[in-house]
Amino acid sequence: MNITTEYENILRILIILILEKEYGSGYAKHFGVTSDRLEKWHKKRDEYHRKMKGTPTEQRLIYFADFYDIKKVVTSNWPLFKDIFFEKKRFELFFDEVQKCRNELAHGRELLKYQTNLIRGVVGELKTRLIQYRNKNITLDDFFLKIIKINDSIGNIYDSTTNHVIMINQLLQPGDLLEFNVDAFDPKGRDIFYFLRIDGIPFLEKSKSSELQFEITEDHISKYLDVRVIALTDASYDNSDGVSFSYSVIPKE
């Protein structure tokens, strides 16, 4: 990856982060470019997908925008970007310098040393802006599933506002049916699956039902029985949350 491509990709990442935070999943409607430009991006994406013949590929439309279109997206949404770049004219000046160097490379010409140093400085500053934006504006809850609340059938409760499990009743016996009602939220709107882990061992298959239950048996007799309620999605990364409830299972007399 050459240094101008790195600049370009960081800008695309910032556009996605900022516009998605402001407008949600429909942020593509707010790029601020003409319908003709959007149609061209769609055609480029469709053609790329045809060439890849079913191989998983990039879906986000901004990655099929031409370089000069990226400048238009930022300036059209300047109120959202000014905390990143501060001065519009400065952003445009740096962008134009990168574009000049990009054209030089596209025509097979080597960059002069001062050009390389200039672009490295611009890219380094942009990386810093990206990190600062993430630290200031993005939380884990923007990306990862979270369990909001859990009630079990004998009065125990977990609430994410306190991040604490309140155990009112802990004693169980073989034959008791323990049920959980789970409220979880995924910020990306993905399907959520639920399952129980009893003393570290998965219990039943994961299910889309947020109502879980299992019957206490003699195998569960223990001073400490750990029941962990887990919610997760089929994301490509670990997108799960879990809460543990601790019970005591006594033998029947």
N, C-alpha and C positions, 0 to 999 in steps of 0.2 A: 504493500500500500504506500503510494507516495504521499507527501506531506499535504498537498492540496486536497486529496481524497479524504484524509483524516479530518481536515477542517470541515469539509462538506458533510461527512457523516455525523460529526458532533452537532452541527446545526440541525440536521434532520432529527436527531435524538431530542434536542431542546424543543423543537417544534412540536413533536409528539407529546412530550411531557407537559409543556405549557398549555397547549390547546386542549389536550384531553382533560387536564385538571379543570380548565375553565368551562368546557362545553360537554364533557363526557364522551361516550363512545361515538357520538355523531360529530366529532370535531372536524371531520373532513369537509363539512359544509361551510366551514369558516376559514378556509385557506385564503380567501380574498383574491383569487385569480379568476379569469374569465372561464365561462363554460367550455370554450374551445380548448383552453389549456387542460382543463380537467379531463375532457374527452381524450386528448392526446395521451395523458398519463394512463388512463384506463386501457387504451389500445396497447401501449407499451407493456403494461402488466399482463394483459391477455396474451400477447405474442410471446412474452417470456415464459409464461406458464405452458403454452403449447410446445415450446422448444424443450422444456424440462420433462415433458411427457409424464405427468403425474407425480414427479418427485416433489416432496414438500419444499415450498419456496416462500420467499418473502411476500406477504400479503398487503402490508401497509402502503398506501398509495403514494405517500410523500417520497418513498424510495424510488419512484419512477418519474419524479419531477426532474426537469432539466435544471442544471446548476443555477442559471439566472432566475428561474422560477422561485428558488428558495429565498432569494433576496426579496422578491415580491411578497411572499407569504409573511416574512418577518415585518416588513414595513407596513403592510396592510393591517397588521395586528400590533402595531407599535406600542400602544398602551400596556399590552401584556408583556412586552419584551424589554421595555425601557429600564426596568430594574436589573436586567441582565447586562445590557450594553450601555446604559446611561445616556449616551449622546447618539442621536440618529445619524448625523453626518459622519461621526467617527466610525460607526458600524459600516456605513456605506463605503467609506474610503478604504477600510481594511478589506471588505468584501471585494471591491473592484481590484485591489492589488492582488488578492488571491486569484481572481478570475484571469488577470493578465498572465500570471505564472502558470495557471492551469492551461491556458491556450498555448504558451510556449512549450510545455511538456507534450501537449497533444500533437504538436507539429514536429516532434522529435528533437527539439532544441534543449540543451542543458541549461539549467538556471545558473545565473551568476551567484557568486558567494553572498553578496549583499541581499539578493532576492531570497536565497535559502534561509539566511538568518532572519530576515524580516518575517517570512511565513512561519518559521519556527516560533518566533515571538508571538505572533497572532494566534497560532494554535495553542501555545502554552497558556496564554491568557484565557482563551475560550474554554480550555479544560478546567481552569480554575473557576470560571463563571459557572460551569456545569456542576462542579462539586459543591459550590456555595449554594446554588439553587436547590440541589437535592437536600442538603443539610437544613435549609431554611424552610422549604415548602413541602417536602415529601416525608411521610411517616410510613412505618411498616404496614399500618392499616390500609394504606393506599394500594397495597399489592397482595397481602396475605390474608387468608381466611381467619376469622376470629369467632370463637364461641362466645355468645353474648350471655346466655343464661341456660341453666340446667336445673330441672326439678326431678327428684326421684319420688317413688310412690309412697315413701314412708316419712316425707316431710323435710328431707334434706335439700339444700339448695346451693347452687353456685351462681354468682353474679359478677360479671366482668368489671362492673364499676368499682367493686372492692377487691376484685381478683382473689376472692377467698371463698372456701367451701364452708358452709355452716352445717355442722352435723348435729341434728337434734336427736335422731334415733339411729343407733348403730347395731343393735342386736338383731340377728337373723337366725333362723333355724332351717334345716332341710325341709323342703316342701314349700317354702315361701317363694312368692313370685315378685321379683324386683323389677320395676319399670322406670325408664328414664324418658323425659321429654326434653328435647334439645332445641335451642334456638341459636343458629349460627348464621354468619353473613360473609359472603365473598365479594370483595369490591369490584371484581371483574365480571360478576354475574354468572360464574360457571356453576355447573351442577355440583351439589354437595352430597357426599356419601357419608354414612355413619356406621360405626361398629363399636363393639366393646372389647376390651382386653382384660382378661381376668388373671391376676397375678402374672402379668407379662405374656400371657398366651392369648392370641386372637380367638374371640368367641363368635361363631357364625360368620357368614360372609357379609361384606359391606353392603349397605342398602341405602336407597334414596329416602327411606322413611326415617323421620327424625324421632320416632317413637320406638325405643328399644326395650327389650325385656329378656330376662333369663330366670330360670328356676334354680333356686339354691338346692344343692344335693349334699349328700354326706361327704363327697369329695372336697367340698368347699369348707368343711369344718376347720376353723383356724381362729387364733386370737386376732390375727390381722389378715383380712382379705382385701386386696387392692383391686378395685374395679375402675378402670380408666375408660372414660367416654371419649371417643375420637371422631372428629369431623375432618374431611379432606376432600380435595378435588383431584381430577385427573390432569393436573398441570404437569409440565415437563420438569418442574422442580418440586422440592418438598413444600407443599402448600397444605399444611395440616395444623390442627390445634387439638389439645387434649386436656382433660381435667380428671383428676383422680379422686375417688371417694373411698374411704377406708371403713370397713365394717368388721364386726366380730360375729362369727358363725358358731353357735353353741349346739351341742348334740341335743336331740330330743330325749327327755327323761323317760 
